[in-house]
Amino acid sequence: MHFEIIMAGFGGQGIMLMGQLLAYAGMLEGKEVSWLPSYGPEMRGGTANCTVIVSTDKVGSPIVSKPNVIIVMNRPSLDKFEPVVRENGLLIYNSSLIDRRPKRNDLQLIAVPANEIANELGNSKIANMVALGAFIGKTKAVNIESVIESLKKVLSPEKSDLIALNKQALEKGKTLVE
């Protein structure tokens, strides 16, 4: 098993957290992982992205130029990263905010209405967890339980009450693809 993933969206959509949680969950499961964030003006509303590798083999480099998976949460991210996904790769996109279908027909496409589901659950900030749940449901790269355990480590004690809601979002995303 070897996944090279680029996650991208607007600054503030929880892209870095999503990547951190996936890498941490893989680590908890004894997998080889890397997480490479892209910081800069993205934190102020531009496009933010991170690269995550989860593998059963050694990770030679955290740099990914041709990912086999992208998870995009907004249209600028789709426009930027759709061309770089490997042929027969997986493209998960937030259909709540992306107003066009991906153009490539050599990819597996999963449309996730992440914002709609997050709003139904009562918190628009968990759209990232819905998308992450869809990725996990499709690939089985890590177990949701490992992501929940990672949330307990990553979230500050003041935000520990959000763990149950994040779990619901992960599960909803997972069920979309099962």
N, C-alpha and C positions, 0 to 999 in steps of 0.2 A: 504494500500500500504506500502510495506516495502522492500527496496533494501539494501543489504549488498554487497558492490562492492570492489574488489581489482583491482587497476589499476597498471600496471607494464610495464617497458621498460628500455632502457638504460638511464643513466643520460644524460640530455641535450635534451631528446625528449619531454619535457613539461609535464611529468607525474604529478608532483606536482601541476602545474597550472591547468591541467585538473580536478584534484580532488578538488582543491580550488574552481574553477568555479562552479562545480556541487553542492558542499555544499553551497556556497553562493547563488546560484540560488534557491535551496530548501528553504533556510532561507528567501529569499525575498518573497517566496510564502507561508510563514507561516508554513512550514513543520519542523519536528524535524530532525536535521542533526548532523553529526559528521564528522570530517576529521582528520585522523591520518597519518602524513607523516612518512616515514622511511628515515632518513638521515644517512650519513656516507660516506664511500669511493665511494658509488654509484654515488655521484656527479661528479666523475672523469671518468665516462664512464662505470661503472659497472651497475648491475641491480638496478634500483630505483623503489620503490613502495609506494603507499599510500592506505589507506582504507577509504572509504566514506560510510556513512549510510544516506539514505534519507527515511523518514518514516512519516506516518500520526499518528503514535503512539510514545510514549516516547522512547527515546534511552537509554537503561540501561547501555551500555558500548560501548566504541569506538573500543574494541578489537573484531576482526572477525576471527574465525578460519575456518569456513565453509561458505564462501560467496555463495550467489545465483547468482552472476554475477562476471565474470572477464573480464577485457579488457587488452589484452596483445599486446605490440607493437614490441616485438622481440622474437626470438627463446628461449633464456635462460629463459625468463619470462614464456613462454608457458610451457617449461619443468618443471619449478618450481611450477607453480600455477594450472595447469590443474588437477592434482590429488586431490586438496582440494575443488573444486567446488562441491556444493550440487548436488545430483541426480536431473535431470530435470532442472538444472540451465542453465544459458546463458553464452556462451563463445564467445566474440568478439575478433577476431585476425586480425592483420595487415598482410594480405597476400602478401604485397609488400616485406616484410623482413623475413617472416617466411616460411621456405622451406619445411614444412611438414604439413599435415592435422592433426588436433587433433585426438588422438587415441580413446577417449571415445565416445561411441555411445548412452549414456544416457543424452546427453546435447543438447541444441539448439545451433547450430553453425552459426556464421555470419562471413564470410570472407570479410574483408574490405581492398581494395587496397589503403590504406591511403596515402602512400608516392607517388604513381602514381597520385592520385587525387590532392594532394598538389602541386606536380610539374606542373600539368596541370594548376592549378590556379596561378602558378608563384612564390611559396614560399614553399620550402620543410619543413620549420619549423611549418607549420600548419597541419601536418599529425595528430597530437593529436586532433585537432578540428574536423577533418573528423571522427575519431573514436568516439569521444564524440557525434557527431551528429547522428551516427548510433545507439548508445545506447539510445539516447533520442527518436529517431524515433521508435525504437522497444518497449521501455518500457513506454514512456510518463511520466517518473518519474518527469520531470520538463518541462517547456516550453522553447523553444529556445530563446524567447524574454527575459526571466529571465537570461539566460546565457549571452546574449548580454549586458544587464544592468550590470551584474557582471563584464564583461570585462571592462566596463567603470570605475568601481571602482578599479579593480585590476591592470590594465595596467597603467604604468606611463604616464604622459601627453605627453612625447616625442614619445610614441608608440601609441597614440590614433588614428593615421592614419591607424593602422592595424586592427581596429575594423571591418571595412567593409569586408576586406579579410577573417577575422576569421568567420564572419557571413556567407559568401559564403561557407566556408569549412564546417561549421555546417550544412547548408542546403543541401550540396552535400551528406554528410554522412547520413542525415535523409532520403533523397530520395532513397538511396540504399536499404533501408529496407521497404519502403512503397509500 
